[in-house]
Amino acid sequence: MMNKDRLLGQLIKLSGITEKQLEYLLADILAENKERLLDKISRTSNKNISKSSYVITCRRGRKNIKRALYTLIIAHYLGLITRNSFTDLEKATSILNEAKTKELSAEQVSAIILTLERLTDKMTRV
């Protein structure tokens, strides 16, 4: 999935989460709660990963997401970003949700990333 989605690939490069962490988290979320760990691992591109490596990678991914959320909270608390920044964040997610349903060219991906860069610059008053 991630290999085919150019926009997601670019977003991952700009984020604080690795492609493997994201892949394993998605496999974990898509699995039913009672599904065995080996079945969850079978949903990933790396079928030979050990159970402990899979669990550690998922844990690190969740931790990275949680840290990103706390970073937003701290930035708002200290006035580094404003309440309007969250409106801009909603705009960004709307752009991504619309783009997710389309097959995008490299130029379209670049244009979306540029728009997101402008929004994040505005959010952080850069």
N, C-alpha and C positions, 0 to 999 in steps of 0.2 A: 504494500500500500504506500509506504513512505517513499519508495523508490520511484513510484509513478507520479506522486504529487509534488510538483516543483515548488509550489507555494509553501507547502509544509516543510520541505527541505530547507528553504531559505529561512523560514521562521525558526526552525530548530537551531540553525547556525547563530541566530540572534538571541536565543534564549539561554537559560541556565540549566537546561535538561538535555541529556544526551539522547540520541536516536534509539539506542538500546533500552535505556530507561523508559522512554515513551512506549516503545514497542511492547516491552514486558508489562508495563502498567495497563496498556490497552488489552493485552491478552488476559490479564488478571481480572479486569473489569468485565470483559465480555464473557468470562467463564461464570458458570453458576457457582454460588457459594460452596456447594457441597462437592464440586468437581475436584478430583484429585490433582495434586500438584503436577504430576507427570502429564496429565491431560492439558493443563494450562501451558506447560512448556511446549507441548506439541503444537500449540497455536502460533508459536514464534518461528522466526526464520532460522534460529539456531537450535536445532533439535538435540544437539549433543551437549548443551549446557548442563552443568550440575544443578541439582536442586538448590544447594546453598548459594551458588552464584546467582541463580534466578531470584531467589528471595532477597539477597543482598542488593541486587540491582533494582528491584522493585522498591525496596525500602529507601534507597538513595534517591530514587525518582520522586517518591512521595515527599521526602525531606526537602528536596530542591523546590518542589511546588509550594510547600508550606513556607519555606524561607522567602520565596518570591512574594507570597501574600503578606507576610509580616513586613517585608521591605516596603510594600505599598502602604501598609498601615502606618509604619514609622514615618515615611515620607509625608503622608497626610498630617499626621500628628505634629510634625515639626514645621509644617507649612511649606514644604518643598514642592508639594503638589496640592492643588486646590480641589474643592468639591466638583468644580467644572471638569477637572481631569477625569473624573469617573464617567461623566457624560461623554467625553472624548473617547474613553475606553469602550463605552457602549457603541459608539460610532465605528470604532475599529472592529469590534466583534461582528457588527452588522455587515461590514465590508467583507469580512472573512466568511461569514455564513453564506453570503450571496456567491462569493467566489468558489466556495466549496462544491457547489452544484454544477460547475462548469469545467470544461477542458480548457486550460489556460496555456497560452503561448508563453515563451520566455519573456517577450516584451510586456505582456499583461502582468506577469508575475513581478517584473521589475517595477512597473507602474504602481502596483498594489503595495509593494515594499516601500517605495518612495512615499506614498501617501501615509503609510503607517509610520515611517520615520518622521514625517512632518507632524503627525499627531503626537507622537511620543516626545518630540522636541517641544511642542507647544505645552504638553502636559508637565514637562519638567522645566519649563521656562528657559530652555537652552538657547 
